[in-house]
Amino acid sequence: MADVSVRPIDGRRDLNAFIKLPFRLHRGTPWVPPLVFERREFLDRDKNPFFEHAEAEYFLAERDGEVVGRITAHVDERWTQFQGGNDGMFGFFESENDSEVARALVDTAKGWLLERGRERMLGPMDFTTNDECGLLIEGYELHPMVLEPWHPPYYRQLLEGFGMEKTMDLLMWELHLGRLKQGDRFHDFIHEAAGKAETEHGVTVRHMRKRDLEAEVSRFMEVYNAAWGPNWGFVPITEEEVRFQAKNLKPILDENWAMIAEREGEVVGAALTLPDVNEVLAKMNGRLFPFGWWHFLTGRRRIDQVRVFALGVKPEYQHYGVAAALYVRHREVATRMRQKGGEMGWIRETSEPMNRAMEGMGGRVVKRYRLYEQPLAR
């Protein structure tokens, strides 16, 4: 068998090969093809504001002239600023079921990070914990929802076979609010907290206004950066990154599922829940033309699930029942919308309050993603 070679991508043709590799590797699996043009923009160093504070290299593995694997290595100065340490990351890992290919990719990423003085490698992150991240280790049979990756079981075997160790598991909780009848309730503690949020603390919940999306997303960012700030793995999102994400989210955002909690004119909490556009993307094979637009425009009306991408409360208001009020509003919306449930997460396995709340709403863990770490030997 021919040797495996790994090299940095060079030009548009290589970038297309990088993007299209999983289309071949995962054909016939639950994996959902992304839009190719969106992936090009996301990976474009001149367009993605991630590169205003980070550097990355993209690598392809080849054998006999065929692309058989890919990986990125990246260093994010904001991670260093907010998480400390001297870490580097890997991401976008895809490989044939071949330990030689996978090892060559991982070793190349490690070498790139060592050249930049990194002491530990973390991942997979595509590119940060604000993006798709983690390796799927439970829930292989399920289709990934919007902004969730999917990986075959052998990826775990490959990475752990190279000595990578768990650093954190991220949980996806399934919630079927539509199964609740009009008189059904969450656990009493959720309804009690939601009631006090309104009557005792003056908290109100409203829906985001799509016509004012950039300002609304900025309000969400204010909560997002404050609420997740102390958490492991969190790097605050920048204003430029907010604008970049808002442009991508606008076509799929549904005002019914995007919520702002306010108290005396101040934004104190927010929830960004997205219709599962993957239900439509699965039929588009990564293309808008010739029939992709038709699938998108007609299929979005039939989307029957949502993903709670993020739900948070500013730290100084976390004992005011704001989160409970947002949970109850989700339940109310589900009674009148086509989407009756979906997934909530990701949630760190160590986040006891959030995981307890999911249990209180009758949820169950259906997917688990794992972030790995490995020391970089000098």
TIKE-103404 format. One record per residue (C-alpha): residue number from 1; residue in three letters; x, y negated, z. Coordinates in Angstrom, 1 decimal. Layout:
NUM;ala;X;Y;Z;
...
This chain:
1;met;0.0;0.0;0.0;
2;ala;1.3;-3.5;-0.9;
3;asp;2.5;-5.8;1.8;
4;val;0.3;-8.6;3.2;
5;ser;1.4;-12.2;2.7;
6;val;0.1;-15.2;4.5;
7;arg;0.4;-18.8;3.1;
8;pro;-1.2;-22.2;3.7;
9;ile;-3.9;-23.1;1.3;
10;asp;-3.0;-25.3;-1.6;
11;gly;-5.7;-27.2;-3.5;
12;arg;-9.3;-26.9;-4.2;
13;arg;-9.1;-23.4;-5.6;
14;asp;-7.6;-22.1;-2.4;
15;leu;-10.1;-24.0;-0.3;
16;asn;-12.9;-22.3;-2.3;
17;ala;-11.3;-18.9;-1.7;
18;phe;-11.1;-19.7;2.0;
19;ile;-14.8;-20.6;2.2;
20;lys;-16.0;-17.8;0.0;
21;leu;-14.1;-14.9;1.7;
22;pro;-16.9;-14.0;4.2;
23;phe;-19.4;-13.9;1.4;
24;arg;-17.6;-10.7;0.3;
25;leu;-16.7;-9.4;3.7;
26;his;-20.2;-9.7;5.2;
27;arg;-22.4;-8.9;2.2;
28;gly;-25.3;-6.8;3.4;
29;thr;-24.9;-7.7;7.1;
30;pro;-26.9;-10.1;9.3;
31;trp;-24.4;-12.9;8.5;
32;val;-26.0;-16.0;6.9;
33;pro;-24.1;-17.8;4.1;
34;pro;-23.4;-21.4;4.8;
35;leu;-23.8;-24.1;2.2;
36;val;-20.5;-24.2;0.3;
37;phe;-20.6;-28.0;-0.2;
38;glu;-21.2;-28.5;3.5;
39;arg;-18.2;-26.3;4.4;
40;arg;-16.0;-28.2;2.0;
41;glu;-16.9;-31.5;3.7;
42;phe;-16.4;-30.1;7.1;
43;leu;-12.9;-28.8;6.2;
44;asp;-12.0;-32.0;4.4;
45;arg;-9.3;-33.8;6.4;
46;asp;-10.4;-37.1;4.9;
47;lys;-14.1;-36.7;5.8;
48;asn;-14.3;-34.9;9.1;
49;pro;-13.4;-37.3;12.0;
50;phe;-12.0;-34.4;14.0;
51;phe;-8.8;-35.1;12.1;
52;glu;-8.6;-38.5;13.6;
53;his;-7.3;-36.9;16.8;
54;ala;-6.2;-33.4;15.6;
55;glu;-4.1;-31.6;13.0;
56;ala;-4.7;-28.2;11.5;
57;glu;-3.5;-25.8;8.9;
58;tyr;-5.6;-23.3;6.9;
59;phe;-4.1;-20.0;6.0;
60;leu;-5.0;-17.2;3.5;
61;ala;-3.8;-13.6;3.7;
62;glu;-3.4;-11.8;0.4;
63;arg;-2.6;-8.3;-0.8;
64;asp;-2.1;-7.5;-4.5;
65;gly;-3.4;-10.9;-5.4;
66;glu;-6.7;-10.6;-3.6;
67;val;-7.6;-12.7;-0.6;
68;val;-8.1;-10.3;2.4;
69;gly;-8.2;-12.7;5.4;
70;arg;-8.1;-16.2;6.6;
71;ile;-7.4;-18.2;9.8;
72;thr;-6.8;-21.8;11.0;
73;ala;-4.4;-23.1;13.6;
74;his;-5.0;-26.5;15.1;
75;val;-3.9;-28.9;17.8;
76;asp;-6.4;-31.3;19.3;
77;glu;-5.1;-34.2;21.3;
78;arg;-8.5;-34.8;22.9;
79;trp;-8.5;-31.3;24.2;
80;thr;-5.1;-32.0;25.8;
81;gln;-6.4;-35.3;27.2;
82;phe;-9.6;-33.9;28.7;
83;gln;-8.7;-30.2;29.5;
84;gly;-5.0;-30.6;30.3;
85;gly;-2.4;-28.0;29.6;
86;asn;-0.5;-27.5;26.4;
87;asp;-2.9;-25.4;24.3;
88;gly;-3.4;-24.8;20.7;
89;met;-6.3;-23.2;19.0;
90;phe;-7.2;-20.7;16.2;
91;gly;-10.4;-20.5;14.3;
92;phe;-12.3;-19.5;11.1;
93;phe;-10.9;-16.0;11.6;
94;glu;-12.0;-13.5;9.0;
95;ser;-10.3;-10.3;8.0;
96;glu;-10.8;-7.0;6.3;
97;asn;-10.9;-4.1;8.8;
98;asp;-7.1;-3.8;8.6;
99;ser;-4.8;-4.3;11.6;
100;glu;-1.9;-5.3;9.3;
101;val;-4.0;-8.1;7.8;
102;ala;-5.3;-9.3;11.1;
103;arg;-1.9;-9.2;12.8;
104;ala;-0.3;-11.2;10.0;
105;leu;-2.9;-13.9;10.3;
106;val;-2.7;-14.1;14.1;
107;asp;1.1;-14.1;14.1;
108;thr;1.1;-16.9;11.5;
109;ala;-1.2;-19.0;13.6;
110;lys;0.9;-18.4;16.7;
111;gly;4.0;-19.4;14.8;
112;trp;2.5;-22.6;13.6;
113;leu;1.4;-23.5;17.2;
114;leu;4.8;-22.6;18.6;
115;glu;6.4;-25.0;16.2;
116;arg;4.3;-27.7;17.8;
117;gly;5.3;-26.8;21.3;
118;arg;2.1;-25.1;22.3;
119;glu;2.2;-22.7;25.3;
120;arg;-1.2;-20.9;24.9;
121;met;-3.5;-20.1;22.1;
122;leu;-7.3;-20.2;22.5;
123;gly;-10.1;-19.3;20.2;
124;pro;-11.8;-18.8;18.0;
125;met;-13.0;-22.4;17.7;
126;asp;-14.2;-23.8;14.4;
127;phe;-12.8;-26.5;15.4;
128;thr;-14.0;-27.3;18.9;
129;thr;-16.5;-26.1;21.5;
130;asn;-18.8;-28.7;20.0;
131;asp;-18.8;-26.7;16.8;
132;glu;-19.3;-23.0;16.2;
133;cys;-17.1;-21.1;18.6;
134;gly;-16.5;-17.8;20.2;
135;leu;-16.3;-14.2;18.8;
136;leu;-19.6;-12.3;18.8;
137;ile;-19.3;-9.3;21.1;
138;glu;-23.0;-8.5;21.7;
139;gly;-26.0;-8.8;19.4;
140;tyr;-24.4;-7.6;16.2;
141;glu;-27.8;-6.4;14.9;
142;leu;-29.4;-9.9;15.1;
143;his;-29.2;-12.6;12.5;
144;pro;-27.3;-15.7;13.7;
145;met;-29.3;-18.8;14.2;
146;val;-28.4;-22.3;13.1;
147;leu;-24.8;-23.2;14.2;
148;glu;-24.1;-19.7;15.4;
149;pro;-21.3;-17.5;13.9;
150;trp;-21.6;-13.8;13.2;
151;his;-18.8;-11.3;13.3;
152;pro;-18.6;-7.5;12.7;
153;pro;-17.7;-5.3;15.7;
154;tyr;-14.2;-4.5;14.5;
155;tyr;-13.1;-8.1;14.9;
156;arg;-13.2;-7.6;18.7;
157;gln;-11.2;-4.4;18.4;
158;leu;-8.6;-6.1;16.3;
159;leu;-8.1;-9.2;18.5;
160;glu;-8.1;-7.3;21.8;
161;gly;-5.7;-4.8;20.2;
162;phe;-3.2;-7.6;19.8;
163;gly;-3.4;-8.4;23.5;
164;met;-5.8;-11.3;23.5;
165;glu;-7.7;-11.6;26.8;
166;lys;-11.1;-13.0;27.7;
167;thr;-11.1;-16.6;28.9;
168;met;-14.8;-17.3;28.9;
169;asp;-18.1;-15.7;27.7;
170;leu;-20.9;-17.8;26.2;
171;leu;-24.5;-16.6;26.4;
172;met;-27.4;-17.0;24.0;
173;trp;-30.8;-16.6;25.8;
174;glu;-33.9;-15.6;23.9;
175;leu;-37.1;-17.4;24.9;
176;his;-40.5;-16.7;23.4;
177;leu;-42.7;-19.5;24.7;
178;gly;-45.5;-18.7;22.3;
179;arg;-46.1;-15.5;24.2;
180;leu;-47.3;-17.6;27.1;
181;lys;-51.0;-18.1;27.2;
182;gln;-52.5;-21.5;28.1;
183;gly;-52.7;-20.7;31.7;
184;asp;-49.3;-19.0;32.0;
185;arg;-46.5;-20.7;33.8;
186;phe;-42.8;-20.7;34.1;
187;his;-41.5;-19.9;37.6;
188;asp;-43.1;-22.2;40.1;
189;phe;-39.8;-24.0;40.9;
190;ile;-39.6;-25.3;37.3;
191;his;-43.1;-26.7;37.3;
192;glu;-42.7;-28.2;40.8;
193;ala;-39.4;-29.9;39.8;
194;ala;-41.0;-31.2;36.5;
195;gly;-43.9;-32.7;38.4;
196;lys;-41.7;-34.5;40.9;
197;ala;-39.6;-35.9;38.0;
198;glu;-42.6;-37.8;36.9;
199;thr;-44.5;-38.6;40.0;
200;glu;-41.6;-39.3;42.4;
201;his;-38.8;-40.4;40.2;
202;gly;-40.6;-42.1;37.2;
203;val;-39.0;-39.9;34.6;
204;thr;-40.8;-39.8;31.2;
205;val;-40.0;-37.6;28.2;
206;arg;-40.5;-38.8;24.6;
207;his;-39.5;-37.4;21.2;
208;met;-36.6;-38.8;19.2;
209;arg;-37.5;-41.1;16.3;
210;lys;-36.1;-39.8;13.0;
211;arg;-36.3;-43.3;11.4;
212;asp;-33.8;-44.5;14.0;
213;leu;-31.7;-41.3;14.0;
214;glu;-28.2;-42.8;14.3;
215;ala;-29.3;-44.8;17.4;
216;glu;-31.1;-41.8;18.9;
217;val;-28.1;-39.5;18.3;
218;ser;-26.0;-42.1;20.1;
219;arg;-28.4;-42.0;23.0;
220;phe;-28.1;-38.2;23.0;
221;met;-24.3;-38.5;22.8;
222;glu;-24.4;-40.7;25.9;
223;val;-26.1;-37.9;27.9;
224;tyr;-24.0;-35.2;26.2;
225;asn;-20.7;-36.6;27.1;
226;ala;-21.8;-37.4;30.7;
227;ala;-23.6;-34.1;31.4;
228;trp;-20.9;-31.8;30.0;
229;gly;-17.9;-33.8;31.0;
230;pro;-16.7;-31.7;34.0;
231;asn;-17.3;-28.4;32.3;
232;trp;-14.6;-26.0;31.2;
233;gly;-13.8;-26.3;27.5;
234;phe;-15.7;-29.6;27.0;
235;val;-14.2;-32.4;24.9;
236;pro;-16.3;-35.5;24.6;
237;ile;-17.6;-36.2;21.1;
238;thr;-16.6;-39.5;19.4;
239;glu;-18.8;-42.1;17.8;
240;glu;-17.4;-41.2;14.4;
241;glu;-18.2;-37.5;15.0;
242;val;-21.7;-38.5;16.0;
243;arg;-22.3;-40.2;12.7;
244;phe;-20.8;-37.3;10.8;
245;gln;-23.1;-34.8;12.6;
246;ala;-26.1;-37.1;12.3;
247;lys;-25.8;-37.1;8.5;
248;asn;-25.7;-33.3;8.5;
249;leu;-28.6;-32.8;10.9;
250;lys;-31.0;-35.3;9.5;
251;pro;-32.5;-32.9;6.8;
252;ile;-33.3;-30.3;9.4;
253;leu;-34.2;-32.4;12.5;
254;asp;-37.8;-32.1;13.6;
255;glu;-39.0;-35.0;15.9;
256;asn;-41.3;-32.6;17.8;
257;trp;-38.3;-30.6;19.1;
258;ala;-35.8;-33.5;19.8;
259;met;-36.4;-35.1;23.1;
260;ile;-35.1;-38.0;25.3;
261;ala;-35.8;-38.4;29.0;
262;glu;-35.8;-41.9;30.4;
263;arg;-36.2;-43.6;33.8;
264;glu;-36.7;-47.3;34.1;
265;gly;-35.4;-47.9;30.6;
266;glu;-32.3;-45.8;31.0;
267;val;-31.6;-42.6;29.1;
268;val;-31.1;-39.9;31.7;
269;gly;-31.4;-36.7;29.8;
270;ala;-31.8;-35.3;26.3;
271;ala;-32.5;-32.1;24.4;
272;leu;-31.6;-31.4;20.8;
273;thr;-33.5;-28.4;19.6;
274;leu;-33.2;-27.5;15.9;
275;pro;-35.5;-25.4;13.6;
276;asp;-33.6;-22.3;12.6;
277;val;-32.7;-23.4;9.1;
278;asn;-30.7;-20.1;8.8;
279;glu;-34.0;-18.5;7.9;
280;val;-33.9;-20.5;4.7;
281;leu;-30.1;-20.5;4.1;
282;ala;-30.2;-16.7;4.1;
283;lys;-32.0;-16.9;0.7;
284;met;-29.8;-19.5;-0.8;
285;asn;-26.4;-17.7;-0.9;
286;gly;-24.6;-20.9;-0.2;
287;arg;-25.8;-22.8;-3.2;
288;leu;-28.2;-25.7;-3.7;
289;phe;-28.5;-25.0;-7.5;
290;pro;-30.2;-23.7;-9.5;
291;phe;-32.9;-22.5;-7.0;
292;gly;-31.4;-23.5;-3.6;
293;trp;-33.4;-26.7;-3.2;
294;trp;-36.6;-24.9;-4.0;
295;his;-35.9;-22.4;-1.3;
296;phe;-35.0;-25.1;1.2;
297;leu;-38.0;-27.3;0.5;
298;thr;-40.6;-24.5;0.5;
299;gly;-38.9;-22.3;3.1;
300;arg;-38.5;-24.9;5.9;
301;arg;-42.3;-25.0;6.3;
302;arg;-42.2;-21.3;7.3;
303;ile;-39.4;-21.5;9.8;
304;asp;-40.8;-19.8;13.0;
305;gln;-37.9;-20.1;15.4;
306;val;-35.8;-22.8;17.0;
307;arg;-32.4;-23.0;18.7;
308;val;-32.0;-25.3;21.7;
309;phe;-28.6;-26.6;20.7;
310;ala;-28.0;-28.7;23.8;
311;leu;-30.0;-29.8;26.8;
312;gly;-28.4;-31.9;29.5;
313;val;-28.9;-34.5;32.2;
314;lys;-26.6;-37.2;33.4;
315;pro;-24.9;-36.0;36.7;
316;glu;-26.4;-38.7;38.9;
317;tyr;-29.9;-37.6;37.8;
318;gln;-29.4;-33.8;38.0;
319;his;-31.5;-33.5;41.2;
320;tyr;-34.4;-35.5;39.8;
321;gly;-36.1;-32.6;38.0;
322;val;-35.2;-34.0;34.5;
323;ala;-34.1;-30.7;33.1;
324;ala;-37.3;-29.0;34.3;
325;ala;-39.4;-31.8;32.6;
326;leu;-37.6;-31.1;29.4;
327;tyr;-38.2;-27.3;29.7;
328;val;-41.9;-27.9;30.3;
329;arg;-42.1;-30.2;27.3;
330;his;-40.6;-27.5;25.2;
331;arg;-43.3;-25.1;26.4;
332;glu;-46.0;-27.7;25.5;
333;val;-44.6;-28.2;22.0;
334;ala;-44.6;-24.5;21.4;
335;thr;-48.3;-24.2;22.0;
336;arg;-49.0;-26.4;18.9;
337;met;-46.1;-25.7;16.6;
338;arg;-45.4;-22.8;14.3;
339;gln;-42.1;-22.2;16.1;
340;lys;-43.0;-20.2;19.3;
341;gly;-39.6;-19.4;20.5;
342;gly;-36.0;-18.9;19.7;
343;glu;-32.6;-19.1;21.5;
344;met;-31.1;-21.3;24.1;
345;gly;-27.4;-21.8;24.2;
346;trp;-24.6;-21.4;24.2;
347;ile;-24.4;-21.3;28.0;
348;arg;-21.2;-20.5;29.9;
349;glu;-21.5;-17.3;31.9;
350;thr;-20.3;-19.3;34.9;
351;ser;-23.1;-21.9;34.7;
352;glu;-25.4;-20.5;37.5;
353;pro;-28.0;-23.3;37.4;
354;met;-28.7;-23.0;33.7;
355;asn;-28.7;-19.2;33.6;
356;arg;-31.0;-19.2;36.6;
357;ala;-33.3;-21.6;34.8;
358;met;-33.4;-19.3;31.8;
359;glu;-34.4;-16.4;34.0;
360;gly;-37.1;-18.5;35.5;
361;met;-38.6;-19.1;32.0;
362;gly;-38.6;-15.4;31.2;
363;gly;-35.6;-15.4;29.0;
364;arg;-33.1;-12.6;28.3;
365;val;-29.5;-12.6;27.0;
366;val;-29.5;-11.4;23.4;
367;lys;-26.0;-12.5;22.2;
368;arg;-22.7;-12.9;23.8;
369;tyr;-19.7;-14.8;22.4;
370;arg;-16.2;-14.5;23.8;
371;leu;-13.4;-17.0;23.8;
372;tyr;-9.9;-15.5;24.0;
373;glu;-6.5;-16.7;25.2;
374;gln;-3.0;-15.5;24.6;
375;pro;0.3;-16.9;25.9;
376;leu;2.7;-18.0;23.2;
377;ala;6.1;-16.5;23.9;
378;arg;9.2;-18.6;23.2;
